[in-house]
């Protein structure tokens, strides 16, 4: 079962290429980039000035019925779910679909300083995190595990960039 990265309002081609390369090292399946025709502007909240991630995922469900694998949407837009101020991503637990926003992973969002290496590190962590949910993993208490929950950018930076031994066993046991 392959992994399909799907850019939606995502413009950093170098980051996308680096993400494909890194995921290819970490997973024993093929990493593909696909284009889906989805107008996510329909899910923009004028009041919040953010995009509703759950509705975006719901829109993509029917468009990816033919795909046998995991589908990770990548976007530059700021995401929310009603209960939270913002989210870095959302995924279906034991499901096929996930979305990751790099909007708040950019260091410029906080300090005005551009740091491409830090952006990549944060993006790989959040992509692995959401994929972990797709493979059935819940949040992990181990701070060194990429499955540790991150409510703010500091927690993204502190947590590890790999799965802990327990979480890795679940990922490795998944049928590719």
C-alpha positions in Angstrom: 0.0 0.0 0.0 1.6 3.2 -1.2 1.6 6.7 0.3 0.2 9.5 -1.8 1.2 13.1 -1.1 -1.3 15.6 -2.5 -0.5 19.3 -2.5 -3.5 21.6 -2.1 -2.6 25.3 -2.0 1.0 24.1 -1.3 3.7 25.9 -3.2 7.1 24.8 -1.8 8.3 22.2 -4.4 11.7 21.8 -2.8 10.0 20.9 0.6 7.8 18.5 -1.3 10.7 16.8 -3.0 12.6 16.5 0.3 9.6 15.1 2.0 9.2 12.4 -0.7 12.9 11.5 -0.3 12.7 11.3 3.5 9.5 9.3 3.6 11.0 6.9 1.0 13.8 6.2 3.4 11.4 5.6 6.3 8.7 3.5 4.7 9.0 0.3 2.6 6.4 1.5 0.1 6.4 3.8 -2.8 5.8 7.5 -2.1 3.8 9.2 -4.9 2.8 12.8 -5.5 -0.7 13.2 -7.0 -2.8 16.1 -8.0 -6.4 16.3 -6.9 -8.8 18.9 -8.2 -10.2 20.2 -4.9 -11.3 23.8 -4.3 -10.5 24.1 -0.6 -11.7 27.7 -0.7 -15.2 26.3 -0.1 -14.0 25.4 3.4 -12.6 28.8 4.4 -14.1 30.4 7.5 -14.4 34.1 7.1 -14.8 34.5 10.8 -11.7 32.5 11.7 -9.6 33.3 8.6 -8.7 29.6 8.5 -9.7 26.5 6.6 -11.8 23.7 8.2 -9.6 20.6 7.9 -12.4 18.0 8.6 -14.5 19.3 5.7 -11.5 19.3 3.4 -10.8 15.6 4.3 -14.5 14.8 3.7 -14.4 16.4 0.3 -11.4 14.3 -0.7 -12.9 10.9 0.4 -14.9 10.3 -2.8 -12.1 11.5 -5.1 -9.7 8.9 -3.7 -11.9 5.8 -3.7 -9.7 4.3 -6.4 -6.4 4.8 -4.5 -5.1 1.8 -2.5 -2.9 3.5 0.1 -2.6 6.5 2.4 -3.4 10.0 1.1 -1.7 12.9 2.9 -2.9 16.3 1.8 -0.2 19.0 2.2 -1.2 22.7 2.4 0.2 26.1 3.2 -3.1 27.3 4.6 -3.9 27.7 8.3 -6.2 24.9 9.5 -8.7 24.6 12.3 -11.3 22.3 13.9 -14.1 24.0 15.9 -12.8 22.9 19.3 -9.2 24.3 18.8 -7.7 27.6 17.8 -5.6 25.9 15.1 -4.1 22.5 14.2 -1.0 21.3 12.5 -2.8 18.4 10.9 -5.7 15.9 11.2 -5.9 12.3 10.3 -8.4 9.4 10.2 -7.5 6.9 12.9 -6.9 3.6 11.1 -8.0 5.4 8.0 -6.7 6.4 4.6 -6.7 10.2 4.8 -4.6 12.9 6.6 -3.9 16.6 6.1 -0.8 18.5 7.2 -0.5 22.3 7.2 2.9 23.9 7.1 1.5 27.4 7.8 2.4 27.4 11.5 5.5 25.2 10.9 7.3 28.1 9.3 9.6 29.9 11.7 8.6 33.1 10.0 5.2 32.7 11.6 6.7 33.2 15.0 10.0 35.2 14.6 9.9 36.6 11.1 13.1 34.6 10.3 13.1 32.0 7.5 14.7 28.7 8.5 14.2 26.0 5.7 16.0 23.2 7.7 13.7 23.8 10.7 10.7 23.9 8.4 11.7 20.5 6.9 12.2 19.0 10.4 8.8 20.2 11.6 7.1 19.0 8.4 8.5 15.5 8.6 7.5 15.2 12.2 3.9 16.3 11.6 3.6 14.1 8.4 4.9 11.1 10.3 2.6 11.9 13.2 -0.5 12.1 11.0 0.5 8.9 9.1 0.9 7.2 12.4 -2.8 7.9 13.2 -3.7 6.5 9.7 -1.8 3.3 10.8 -3.8 3.1 14.0 -1.5 4.9 16.5 -2.8 7.2 19.2 -0.9 9.9 20.9 2.2 8.6 22.8 3.4 9.7 26.2 7.1 9.4 25.1 8.4 12.8 24.3 11.0 11.2 22.0 8.3 9.7 19.9 6.9 11.5 16.9 3.4 10.4 18.0 3.6 12.7 21.1 0.8 15.3 20.9 1.8 18.8 19.9 -0.4 21.7 20.9 2.1 24.3 20.1 5.3 24.7 18.0 7.5 24.3 21.0 6.1 20.8 21.5 6.8 20.0 17.8 10.4 21.1 18.2 10.9 19.1 21.5 9.5 15.8 20.4 11.5 13.3 18.5 11.4 12.7 14.7 10.9 8.9 14.8 8.5 6.4 16.3 9.3 5.0 19.7 9.9 1.2 19.9 6.3 0.5 20.8 4.8 2.7 18.0 7.4 1.5 15.5 6.3 -2.1 16.0 2.7 -1.1 15.0 4.0 0.6 11.9 6.4 -2.2 11.0 3.6 -4.7 11.4 1.4 -2.9 8.9 0.9 -4.9 5.7 2.6 -3.0 2.8 
